Amino acid sequence: MLRTTIEVASLIHLTGAPNAFRLANRRLQEDCDQRRGGSGTFNFLIGEGIPHETIVAEWRSTITHENAIEMTGLIQNMAGKKVLLTSDFYMYRALRVFRKLGIEVTPMAVPDVLHSVGHWNGRFSAFEIMVVESAKIADYDLRGWI
């Protein structure tokens, strides 16, 4: 999943948009560091040709709501279109959290779960992901975060 998302980010850069990348979520950074021997998402994107000065990272958050709060300060005065690039299963909740905080973003989902269900051995894990995400949506709704 992670590799797919950052590869899509590099492809977006090649098309000429957006003018800056905001990377977020501590777990994303830790996961990427483990998979890439410590090089991290930041270095992957630089290696894909994305200029260093266009990348702003936020690693303090551990949940989506915290991430949206942290990102507000980083992107609210940013000119141009803001794109929320995340997994297909996660987009519903993430988009609503950002919009609830007044951050207008355009959704761009990466087909992680959709890709998984195309193979018989990925269907159970896709189902499990969707059950967990459904519980998180209910939790966020009860808290008034979406």
Secondary structure, 3 states (H helix, E strand, C coil): CHHHHHHHHHHHHHCCCCCCEEEECHHHHHHHHHHCCCCHHHHHHHHCCCCHHHEEEECCCCCHHHHHHHHHHHHCCCCCCCEEEEEHHHHHHHHHHHHHCCCCCEEEEECHHHHHCCCHHHHHHHHHHHHHHHHHHHHHHHHCCC
